[in-house]
Amino acid sequence: MNPKLIVILSFAYLYGFFEIFMNLRQRRNSTVTGSGDKGSLWLLYILITIGYVLSFSAGATKIGRIYPWDTYFAIGIVLIAIGLFIRIQSILTLKKQFTYSVSKVENYKLIETGMYKWIRHPGYLGQIIIFIGIPTSFANWLSVILMIIPVLVGYIYRIRVEEKFMIEQMGTKYLDYQKRTKRLIPMIY
């Protein structure tokens, strides 16, 4: 097996195990008092799985291959590292308020520090960057497209559900926060 492929798969699996570990840890320490998830977490899991299957399948072929592979492999690994850094920072900023499902937690307050000062969903941004980095490391443009389309569909729905829930929970305070910040990309979107 190609050593680069082993590295890509290792990063993908390590990232997956990190998310599973954090999900289980969050559930154990949870102070959730209400939910508004509307199936968005399961939809996101399904669409990410579809993205992985399609992307890895395309990445294993020469269809869509771009060269030099070493350059795209390195770019992909850097993107994965950047995305993971952003994801971890967002979780650390939220602390006990971090949840995997769209939920209300005890003593909830709006966090506006760290990356949350500029964007409302830095954790999702980190994950999207990871999901761009993994197929980029295959040096296959088709692999990138097949990963990003289902992933973006899932996150767009998820963000809509979460923001509607936050408005229901916090009212004008969250609406004001929306006016001051962007969803995923500072000053753009």
GIBELZI-V88818 format. One line per field, one symbol per residue. burial: + if it has 9 or more other ideal C-beta (glycine too) atoms within 8 Angstrom, else -. A space follows every 10 residues. Layout:
burial = ???
This chain:
burial = ---+-+++-- ++--+--+-- -++--+---- -+---++--+ +-++-+++-+ ++-++++++- +--++---+- -++-++++++ ++++++++++ +-++--+++- -++++----- +--+++--++ ++++++++++ ++++++++++ -+++-+++++ +++++-+++- +++++++-++ ---++-++-- +++++----
